[in-house]
Amino acid sequence: MNWVAIISLAAAAFIVAATVLRIERSGWSTLGAVLTLGLAGYAWQGSPDLASSPKASAPEETRSGEAIIEARRALFDSTQPPADYLILSDGFARRGDYKTAAGLLKGRLGDTRADGEGWLALGNALVEHAGGNVTPAAAEAYARAEAVLPGHPGPSFFLGAALLRSGDLRGARDVWNRLLEASPADAPWTDELRSRIERMDGLIAELEASGALQ
């Protein structure tokens, strides 16, 4: 499985465990250790600007799209299904056709539609279509999602994950730290998020000391 699928599945695991399964804190520690190892491995060895070899297969892209959608859906009320156009867009995203998925969403969301999940899905689709890079259009979509969903962890979490994938460790850390500062103290994701930020701080310091991060 390529690194795109790995970070997507890590995001899914974190969100589902923290907000849906509400596993015991001992389980959070185990999950945090696994995710941190993944983040560290990415930071030391990830090369998002290099083409993969061999080329990722269609089934891998399908798993990536599925993981991203499941992670997003885990943050919303499962008894309230998304809008029809979002379901249609998700169908294309699941197959790795992020261009079509983003086009459908942009056409229906327009400039003012107050569908926070739709804007979040658009941000994710634009990031995937750009090969994991946070384009200005993707950043705007995440900002729109946050405006519609004040206090919701989704926009900041996915933006931070996208920045991490692109190699912007400091940017990812800052976005997640702002999420932590804005979250209620008893929010189910705060302990794990704080732990990840602390470990990222340590990793950033080590990379700076070695000259690998300017």
Secondary structure by P-SEA (a helix, b strand, c coil): ccaaaaaaaaaaaaaaacccccccaaaaaaaaaaaaaaaaaaaacccccccccccccaaaaaaaaaaaaaaaaaaccccccccaaaaaaaaaaaacaaaaaaaaaaaccccccccaaaaaaaaaaaaaaacccccaaaaaaaaaaaaaccccccaaaaaaaaaaaacaaaaaaaaaaaaaaaccccccaaaaaaaaaaaaaaaaaaaaaacccc
